[in-house]
Amino acid sequence: MRLVTVLLMLGFAASIVVAAPGGDEGDIPVGKQFKWPAGWFADRDTYPEQEPNDPCGNDQAVNCGDVVDPGCIDYVGDRDWYSVELNAGDELTSGTDESLGLPTVDTYMELYADDCVTQLAYDDDGGPGLYSLISGFIAPYTGTYHIMVRSYGDYYTGCYMVFFDCGEPPPPPENDTCAGAEEFGYFLTRCTAGSLEGSTAEYNNDYSPENGCTGYAANGNDAVYYMDLEEGDYLDMTYTQLVWDTSFYVLTDCSDMNSCVVGADATFSGEPEHFEYEVPATGRYYLILDAYSTDQGGDWTLDYAIICPTPPIGACCFGDQNCTELTEEECWAMPEDYLWIEGEVCDPNPCPPVATENTTWGSIKADYR
């Protein structure tokens, strides 16, 4: 059975693939039309595979930017090992594709630490068609890393090309922290509702709630959005990390994780989290989209409503004792002189009597203040 493969991409996008059981060469995921960006392999040093390069420790050494073409799985069960030197924090992307003019093969890639035992990443069909791709891997230490290429299930023979890219990862988006928090355009503003989507794949792990706000730590990649709210506003939010274990919460002070006022982390990977919250005080609030899974992030959806409280209705009185039930703001907007009496209705009419020769409308209004 092929497994779910999660790709955190560098500079291009791919899909999460759940392939069918078996090893049929025609088993290409439906709708998967991945291609390398134009010029991806231009001006690279290219070398053929050098045998023997099996087992691990007897690798063919490669440099960042190199291409091996062709590499071949010469017999069923053949495994080709390559080693590359990385610095801690470097981002590695290594993938396979066809070697033009040679028999093709359904590749499978695995990445191992310098001990040749600890598996760090793997992939089946992340590249074009049945070719593999390990992308967005951040090196945890400075030293040697081993990349193994084999056929899926060790069932096939054939040839491939493989490339190795590494370097410093790009900086995270500006709203990786509260200092660069975004309002999300016209969304996440008072008296609005909507459905949003995005990804935390390129963000860092900066925040984790305390004071039992969600019941758990949240050590995933997190994105920050701010909301300027008023007392009485009501939040109704549902957030889903499409792969990881969802967590999200609201802070009033990003320098104090104990300032978490509401959050949710009650379900499991790929399942939605939901909270509702009535805002107790006017101010700026920070919505943190996070995950329980350590240093992991990916595609998400957020359904939200920021419901404004209904303003009180009162009797809006005019100088002729006419009465209309309006909010105070609506009554202010009337072109005539008015008196607004909070909480009163127009039946029975609470408006003061019509001004007489000895009484002005202004003096009547003053008696009601």
Sequence and secondary structure as in RCSB ss.txt:
>XXXX:A:sequence
MRLVTVLLMLGFAASIVVAAPGGDEGDIPVGKQFKWPAGWFADRDTYPEQEPNDPCGNDQAVNCGDVVDPGCIDY
VGDRDWYSVELNAGDELTSGTDESLGLPTVDTYMELYADDCVTQLAYDDDGGPGLYSLISGFIAPYTGTYHIMVR
SYGDYYTGCYMVFFDCGEPPPPPENDTCAGAEEFGYFLTRCTAGSLEGSTAEYNNDYSPENGCTGYAANGNDAVY
YMDLEEGDYLDMTYTQLVWDTSFYVLTDCSDMNSCVVGADATFSGEPEHFEYEVPATGRYYLILDAYSTDQGGDW
TLDYAIICPTPPIGACCFGDQNCTELTEEECWAMPEDYLWIEGEVCDPNPCPPVATENTTWGSIKADYR
>XXXX:A:secstr
    B    SSS    B   SS  TT   TT      TTTTTT  EE   S   STTS EE  TT EEEEEEE S
TT  EEEEEEE TT EEEEEEE  TTS    EEEEEE TTS  EEEEESSSSSTT  EEEEEE SSSEEEEEEEE
EGGG   EEEEEEEEEE      GGGSGGG B  TTSS TTEEEEEEEE TT        TTSSSS   S  EEE
EEEE TT EEEEEEEESSSBEEEEEES TT GGGEEEEE  S BT  EEEEEE  S EEEEEEEEESSTT   EE
EEEEEEE     EEEEEETTS EEEEEHHHHHTSSS EEEEET  SSS        TT  HHHHHHHT 
